[in-house]
Amino acid sequence: MATRALKRSGVPQELCEQLKRHRIESCKDLLSLTPVEVMLAAGMSYQKALELLRSVSKAVAPPLTTALDLWGQRTNSCFSTSLPALDKLLRGGLPCGTITEVAGPSGCGKTQLCLMLSVVATLPKHLGGLDSSVIYIDTESAFSAERLVEIGQSRFPDHFTCKERVQQMAGRVHLFRELTCQDVLNRLERLEEDLITTGAGLIILDSVASVVRKEFDTTLPGNLMHRSNLLGHEASTLKYLAHQLNIPVVLTNQVTTHVGDQGSAPSAEGDSGFVTAALGNTWSHSVNTRFIVQYVDRVQRQILIAKSPVAPFAVLNYTIQKQGICVDGKDSHETVYEGTDPGLQPIRVQTGFNLDSTQLDSV
């Protein structure tokens, strides 16, 4: 990708330093120049400047891949969620090299799932992990180190038997709090070097919608286009990183109200709107896999596979426990449902649950 640093594209260190003095640091910076401009900035001949441009252009060009190549990579291309029923549907787990989105209302466990996946990624490979670090970008200040440790110790008690292992796990989760759109974009653009230096095998962005919805009022002229451009840039950067390093990327998304009829979508009497994943239909096509989490009742939640290149439309019931997301044994079988456009899939939200006096006394 053109935003790759020159030193990651085979350009000698001394030449990188020379170009840096002219504010030429990425492949994009270099390839936007003419051969004459490169010649003057690098202090080289015109022929050498042409060779440098060809070399860098070749380094960032997508390589030719055959279906046979992809088929051969399939055996090591999944990341286990530690939820056997979900992994079975996904034919092994979250697909590496792609973007997986988890969309749903507040309180359904999106961040809990992200924390759980962070723990799993740090585990040794024989336990289903990636034996790697994690890059965790938090845009809502929702990350909890205490909860991360609690999930690890409760879900994998046989592994986290001593304080040193817990500390090692926590030390491999690298947290970045980015609270504006520009901060998120800047972080993503320089993330490749962070991924390499930390040995990260998983990227989590929780959430992609938070800062975007705060900063862009789409009722104002031009804002929708600017928001779409920003999201497109973020998606292309994440797809490049996922593909280039063959790692899974997990995003969380919020919900919004869609006005209009949606066939089988349940709605209140006289209400023509329904709740769907935020950021619009165009964004829904930027992700490779989409999970929708929604309410069933006060305790139970559901995870819907709304979009996947390998899995059918399916539903699993789960609860949020001390050890994170738990799919009960009796509900671990999948229920196939009639899917729809993933950008228009209706989502059940919490509208109020009845509590008896005993439950109120215990709260």
C-alpha positions in Angstrom: 0.0 0.0 0.0 1.2 3.5 -0.8 1.2 4.6 2.8 3.9 2.0 3.6 7.2 3.6 5.0 10.0 3.7 2.4 12.3 1.7 4.7 9.7 -1.1 4.5 10.0 -1.2 0.7 13.6 -2.1 0.3 15.0 1.5 0.1 18.4 1.8 1.8 18.5 3.4 5.2 20.9 6.2 4.1 18.6 7.1 1.2 15.6 7.1 3.5 17.3 9.6 5.7 18.2 11.8 2.7 14.6 11.8 1.5 13.2 12.3 5.0 15.0 15.7 5.0 12.7 16.6 2.1 9.6 15.2 4.0 9.5 12.2 1.8 8.8 9.3 4.2 6.2 7.0 2.6 5.9 5.3 -0.7 3.0 7.6 -1.5 5.2 10.7 -0.9 7.8 9.3 -3.3 5.4 8.1 -6.0 3.6 11.4 -6.2 6.8 13.1 -7.4 8.2 13.3 -10.9 11.6 11.6 -11.7 13.2 15.1 -11.8 11.9 15.9 -8.3 13.2 12.6 -7.0 16.5 13.2 -8.7 16.9 16.5 -7.0 15.7 15.4 -3.5 17.8 12.2 -3.5 20.9 13.6 -5.1 21.1 10.9 -7.8 21.1 10.6 -11.5 17.9 10.7 -13.6 18.3 7.0 -14.5 18.7 6.1 -10.8 15.6 8.1 -9.9 13.6 6.2 -12.5 14.9 2.9 -11.1 14.0 3.9 -7.6 10.4 4.8 -8.6 10.0 1.5 -10.5 11.4 -0.4 -7.5 9.1 1.3 -5.0 6.1 1.0 -7.3 6.7 -2.7 -7.7 7.0 -3.1 -3.9 3.6 -1.7 -3.2 1.7 -3.2 -6.1 -0.6 -6.1 -5.1 1.0 -9.5 -5.9 -0.7 -11.9 -8.3 -2.4 -14.6 -6.3 -4.1 -17.8 -7.7 -7.0 -19.7 -6.1 -4.6 -22.6 -5.6 -2.4 -20.3 -3.4 -5.4 -19.3 -1.3 -6.6 -22.8 -1.0 -3.2 -23.9 0.3 -3.2 -21.2 2.9 -6.6 -22.1 4.3 -5.2 -24.5 7.0 -3.6 -21.7 9.0 -6.1 -18.9 8.1 -8.5 -18.9 11.1 -8.3 -17.5 14.6 -10.4 -19.4 17.2 -13.0 -17.4 19.2 -12.9 -20.0 22.0 -16.6 -20.5 21.3 -16.8 -24.0 19.7 -20.3 -23.5 18.3 -19.3 -20.2 16.6 -16.0 -21.6 15.3 -17.8 -24.6 13.8 -20.1 -22.3 11.8 -17.1 -20.2 10.7 -15.2 -23.4 9.7 -12.4 -22.8 12.2 -12.9 -19.3 13.6 -12.4 -15.7 12.5 -10.8 -15.5 9.1 -7.3 -14.1 9.1 -6.4 -11.4 6.5 -10.0 -10.0 6.7 -12.2 -7.6 8.7 -14.8 -8.9 11.1 -17.4 -6.5 12.5 -19.5 -6.9 15.6 -22.5 -4.6 15.6 -25.2 -4.1 18.2 -26.7 -2.0 20.9 -24.9 -1.0 24.2 -24.8 -3.7 26.8 -24.8 -6.7 24.5 -21.1 -7.6 25.1 -19.2 -6.1 22.2 -16.4 -4.9 24.3 -16.5 -8.1 26.4 -16.0 -10.1 23.2 -13.0 -7.9 22.2 -11.4 -8.4 25.6 -12.0 -12.1 25.4 -10.4 -12.3 21.9 -7.4 -10.2 23.2 -6.8 -12.8 25.9 -7.2 -15.7 23.4 -4.7 -14.1 20.9 -1.9 -14.1 23.6 -2.3 -17.8 24.4 0.1 -20.4 23.1 -0.9 -22.0 19.8 -1.5 -25.4 21.4 -4.3 -23.7 23.4 -5.9 -22.2 20.3 -4.2 -18.8 20.6 -1.9 -16.9 18.2 1.0 -16.6 20.7 1.1 -12.9 19.7 0.6 -9.4 21.0 -2.6 -7.4 20.3 -3.1 -3.8 19.1 -6.2 -2.5 20.8 -7.6 0.9 19.7 -10.1 2.2 22.1 -12.3 5.2 21.0 -14.8 5.0 23.8 -12.6 4.7 26.9 -14.3 1.4 27.5 -11.2 -0.8 27.9 -10.8 -2.3 31.3 -7.5 -3.9 32.3 -9.2 -5.4 35.4 -11.8 -7.1 33.2 -9.2 -8.3 30.8 -7.4 -10.1 33.6 -10.6 -11.4 35.1 -11.7 -13.0 31.8 -8.2 -14.5 31.4 -8.1 -16.1 34.8 -11.8 -17.3 34.7 -11.8 -18.6 31.2 -8.4 -20.3 31.2 -7.7 -21.1 34.9 -5.3 -24.0 34.0 -3.1 -21.6 32.0 -3.1 -18.5 34.2 -1.9 -20.3 37.3 0.6 -17.7 38.4 1.0 -14.0 38.5 3.8 -14.0 35.9 1.6 -15.5 33.2 -1.1 -13.0 33.9 1.4 -10.1 33.7 2.8 -11.5 30.5 -0.6 -11.6 28.9 -1.6 -8.1 30.0 1.8 -6.8 28.8 1.1 -8.1 25.3 -2.1 -6.1 24.9 -1.0 -2.7 23.5 -3.7 -0.1 24.2 -4.1 3.1 22.2 -6.8 5.6 23.2 -7.8 7.7 20.2 -10.8 9.9 20.8 -11.1 11.9 17.5 -11.4 10.9 13.8 -8.0 12.3 13.0 -6.3 10.6 15.9 -7.8 7.2 14.7 -6.8 7.8 11.1 -3.2 8.9 12.1 -2.9 5.8 14.3 -4.0 3.5 11.5 -1.6 5.1 9.0 1.4 4.4 11.2 0.1 1.0 12.5 2.2 -1.2 10.2 5.4 -0.4 12.1 3.7 -0.9 15.5 2.4 -4.3 14.3 5.9 -5.4 13.3 7.7 -4.1 16.3 5.2 -5.6 18.8 4.7 -8.8 17.0 0.9 -8.3 17.1 -1.3 -10.9 15.5 -4.7 -9.2 16.1 -6.0 -5.7 15.6 -9.1 -4.5 17.5 -10.9 -1.2 16.9 -13.6 -0.5 19.6 -15.5 1.2 18.1 -15.3 2.4 14.5 -18.6 4.3 14.8 -18.1 6.2 18.1 -15.9 9.2 17.0 -17.3 9.3 13.5 -20.9 9.8 14.7 -19.8 12.4 17.2 -17.9 14.5 14.7 -20.1 14.3 11.6 -23.6 15.6 11.6 -24.9 14.0 8.4 -27.8 16.4 8.1 -25.3 19.2 7.2 -24.3 19.6 3.6 -21.1 17.8 2.6 -20.7 15.9 5.9 -22.0 12.6 4.6 -19.5 12.7 1.7 -16.6 13.6 4.1 -17.7 10.8 6.5 -17.9 8.2 3.7 -14.4 9.2 2.5 -13.0 8.9 6.0 -14.5 5.5 6.6 -13.4 4.3 3.1 -9.8 5.4 4.0 -10.0 3.6 7.4 -11.4 0.4 5.8 -8.8 0.3 3.0 -6.0 0.8 5.5 -7.2 -2.0 7.8 -7.8 -4.3 4.8 -4.3 -3.7 3.7 -2.8 -4.4 7.1 -5.0 -7.6 7.5 -4.0 -8.9 4.1 -0.3 -7.9 4.2 0.3 -9.5 7.6 -2.4 -12.2 7.4 -3.9 -11.2 10.7 -7.6 -10.8 11.8 -9.0 -7.4 12.3 -12.0 -7.0 14.6 -14.2 -3.9 14.7 -17.2 -2.9 16.8 -20.1 -0.9 15.5 -23.1 0.8 17.0 -26.8 0.9 16.0 -29.1 3.4 14.4 -32.7 3.8 13.5 -33.6 3.1 9.9 -36.8 4.8 8.8 -38.9 2.8 6.4 -40.5 -0.7 6.0 -38.3 -3.8 6.2 -40.5 -6.7 5.3 -40.2 -9.0 8.3 -38.7 -6.5 10.6 -40.5 -6.3 14.0 -41.6 -2.8 14.9 -43.9 -1.2 17.3 -47.5 -0.4 16.2 -47.6 2.7 14.1 -43.7 2.8 13.9 -42.3 2.5 10.4 -38.7 2.5 11.7 -36.4 -0.3 12.8 -32.9 -0.5 14.3 -29.9 -1.6 12.2 -26.1 -1.4 12.3 -24.8 2.1 12.1 -22.7 3.8 9.3 -25.0 2.8 6.4 -25.2 0.2 3.7 -22.1 1.2 1.9 -20.0 0.6 5.0 -21.5 -2.8 5.5 -19.8 -3.9 2.2 -16.4 -2.8 3.6 -16.3 -5.6 6.1 -15.9 -9.2 5.2 -17.8 -10.8 8.1 -20.5 -9.1 10.2 -21.9 -10.4 13.5 -25.0 -8.8 15.0 -25.5 -9.0 18.7 -28.9 -8.3 20.2 -31.1 -8.7 23.2 -33.3 -11.7 23.9 -34.3 -10.9 27.5 -32.7 -9.4 30.6 -30.0 -12.1 30.7 -29.8 -13.8 27.3 -28.3 -12.3 24.2 -28.0 -13.5 20.6 -25.3 -13.4 18.1 -26.4 -13.5 14.4 -24.0 -14.3 11.6 -25.4 -11.6 9.2 -22.6 -11.7 6.6 -19.8 -14.3 6.0 -18.1 -15.7 2.9 -18.2 -19.2 4.5 -20.9 -19.5 7.2 -24.7 -19.6 6.7 -27.1 -17.1 8.3 -27.3 -18.5 11.8 -28.1 -17.5 15.4 -26.5 -18.5 18.7 -27.8 -17.6 22.2 -25.3 -16.5 24.8 -24.8 -14.9 28.2 -22.2 -12.6 29.6 -20.4 -14.3 32.5 -17.3 -13.7 34.6 -15.3 -15.6 32.0 -16.7 -13.5 29.1 -19.1 -14.6 26.4 -20.6 -18.0 27.1 -22.7 -20.1 24.8 -24.8 -22.5 26.9 -24.6 -26.2 26.0 -28.3 -26.5 25.4 -28.3 -23.5 23.1 -25.0 -24.2 21.4 -26.7 -25.6 18.2 -27.2 -23.0 15.5 -30.6 -21.8 14.3 -30.7 -20.9 10.7 -32.7 -17.8 9.8 -33.7 -16.0 6.7 -31.0 -13.4 6.1 -31.3 -10.1 4.4 -29.0 -7.3 3.2 -26.5 -7.0 6.1 -26.9 -3.2 6.1 -30.6 -3.6 6.7 -30.7 -6.5 9.1 -33.1 -5.5 12.0 -31.7 -5.6 15.5 -33.6 -6.1 18.8 -32.7 -3.6 21.4 -33.5 -3.3 25.1 -36.9 -1.6 25.5 -37.4 -2.5 29.2 -37.6 -5.8 31.0 -40.0 -6.6 33.8 -38.4 -7.2 37.2 -40.2 -8.7 40.1 -39.8 -7.4 43.7 -37.2 -10.1 44.6 -35.0 -9.1 41.6 -35.3 -5.4 42.6 -34.3 -6.1 46.2 -31.1 -7.9 45.0 -30.1 -5.0 42.7 
